[in-house]
């Protein structure tokens, strides 16, 4: 019998879900999928159909250690797409 392995890490999913609820309800951002920019979410201050997003949000696992190479990659991508990063764990 094969063992079931979940596709999504439960800890990361719960962190992502709480982040989504907190920012959507408290700060009144429009939140959409960020897969187009290699992130978890895009945050819009106004209607996403009329305005560009200014923030890219990435939800990290609480146990993940961010390397210096990750910071450099985030910086290069941030300059390329002209958006600010939000790292959340």
Beta strands, then each sheet from edge to edge (+ up, - down):
strand 1: 30-33
strand 2: 41-44
strand 3: 55-59
strand 4: 84-88
sheet 1: 1+ 2- 3+ 4+
end
